[in-house]
Amino acid sequence: MNATPEHDQKIAKLTFASVYPHYVTKVEKKGRTIAELQQVIEWLTGFDAKKQQELIDEKVTFEKFFQQAKLNPNAQLITGVICGYRIEEIKNPLTQQIRYLDKIIDELAKGRKMEKILREE
């Protein structure tokens, strides 16, 4: 499935603050913690829990969120399908980064071991 430029623009303009509560609900419903959620976000972006909260409070778009992020060098190891898209085939770098985030949060919610989510093996 190929994302259209309109789709890419739409998700770039979403705010991290608008999506974060859905991440929390998703992981908590599956028995994971907010601390674990913050850990995987920090692994991907370099943002600690305090910075994550600042970005939520500032209502930054995903575009600004990832402009400020220091993407983990192992992020390209995140592969597979999320939201109907094969991550490694996404052409738009920002859309791909957003889908990296979606994928690792999905893995967390599915009970995957933290060291696998953080690509330590």
C-alpha positions as CSV (number, residue, x, y, z in Angstrom):
1,M,0.0,0.0,0.0
2,N,1.4,3.4,-1.0
3,A,0.8,6.5,1.1
4,T,-0.4,9.5,-0.8
5,P,1.2,12.9,-0.3
6,E,-2.1,14.0,1.3
7,H,-1.9,11.1,3.8
8,D,1.7,12.0,4.6
9,Q,0.7,15.7,5.2
10,K,-2.3,14.7,7.3
11,I,-0.3,12.6,9.7
12,A,2.6,15.2,9.8
13,K,0.1,17.8,11.1
14,L,-1.3,15.5,13.9
15,T,-0.1,16.6,17.3
16,F,1.9,14.2,19.5
17,A,-0.4,15.3,22.4
18,S,-3.5,14.1,20.5
19,V,-2.1,10.7,19.9
20,Y,-0.3,10.1,23.1
21,P,-3.4,9.2,25.2
22,H,-4.2,6.5,22.7
23,Y,-0.7,5.1,23.1
24,V,-1.2,5.1,26.9
25,T,-4.6,3.4,26.6
26,K,-3.3,0.8,24.2
27,V,-0.3,-0.3,26.4
28,E,-2.1,-0.1,29.7
29,K,-5.0,-2.2,28.4
30,K,-2.4,-4.9,27.7
31,G,-0.8,-4.7,31.1
32,R,2.2,-2.6,30.2
33,T,3.1,0.7,32.0
34,I,3.5,4.3,31.1
35,A,7.2,4.0,32.2
36,E,7.7,1.3,29.5
37,L,5.9,3.5,26.9
38,Q,8.2,6.4,27.8
39,Q,11.2,4.1,27.6
40,V,10.4,2.9,24.0
41,I,9.7,6.5,22.9
42,E,13.0,7.6,24.5
43,W,14.8,4.8,22.7
44,L,13.5,5.9,19.4
45,T,13.6,9.7,19.7
46,G,16.1,10.5,22.5
47,F,13.3,12.4,24.4
48,D,13.2,11.5,28.1
49,A,9.9,11.5,30.1
50,K,10.3,15.2,31.0
51,K,10.9,16.2,27.4
52,Q,8.0,14.0,26.2
53,Q,5.7,15.9,28.6
54,E,7.0,19.3,27.4
55,L,6.2,18.3,23.8
56,I,2.8,17.2,24.8
57,D,2.2,20.5,26.7
58,E,3.5,22.4,23.6
59,K,1.1,20.4,21.4
60,V,3.9,20.0,18.8
61,T,3.0,18.3,15.5
62,F,4.7,15.0,14.5
63,E,6.6,17.0,12.0
64,K,8.2,19.2,14.7
65,F,8.4,16.2,17.1
66,F,10.7,14.3,14.7
67,Q,12.6,17.4,13.6
68,Q,13.7,17.7,17.2
69,A,14.3,14.0,17.7
70,K,17.7,12.2,17.6
71,L,16.5,9.1,15.9
72,N,18.1,5.9,17.2
73,P,20.7,4.5,14.7
74,N,18.9,1.1,15.0
75,A,15.5,2.5,14.0
76,Q,15.9,1.0,10.5
77,L,15.8,-2.4,12.2
78,I,12.1,-1.7,12.8
79,T,10.3,-3.6,10.0
80,G,7.0,-5.2,9.3
81,V,3.5,-4.0,8.6
82,I,1.7,-1.3,10.6
83,C,-1.6,0.3,9.7
84,G,-1.5,-1.6,6.4
85,Y,1.9,-0.2,5.4
86,R,5.2,-2.1,5.2
87,I,7.5,0.2,7.1
88,E,10.6,-0.5,5.2
89,E,8.9,0.5,1.9
90,I,7.6,3.9,3.1
91,K,9.2,6.6,0.9
92,N,8.4,9.7,3.0
93,P,11.0,9.8,5.8
94,L,8.7,11.5,8.3
95,T,5.8,9.1,7.7
96,Q,8.3,6.2,8.1
97,Q,9.5,7.7,11.4
98,I,5.9,8.0,12.7
99,R,5.3,4.4,11.7
100,Y,8.4,3.3,13.5
101,L,6.9,4.8,16.6
102,D,3.5,3.2,16.0
103,K,5.2,-0.2,15.4
104,I,7.3,-0.2,18.6
105,I,4.3,0.8,20.7
106,D,2.3,-1.9,19.0
107,E,5.0,-4.4,19.9
108,L,5.0,-3.2,23.5
109,A,1.2,-3.6,23.7
110,K,1.5,-7.1,22.3
111,G,3.8,-8.2,25.1
112,R,7.1,-8.3,23.2
113,K,10.2,-8.4,25.4
114,M,11.7,-5.0,25.9
115,E,15.2,-6.0,24.6
116,K,13.5,-7.1,21.3
117,I,11.6,-3.9,21.1
118,L,14.7,-1.9,21.7
119,R,16.5,-4.0,19.1
120,E,19.2,-5.2,21.5
121,E,19.4,-8.7,20.1
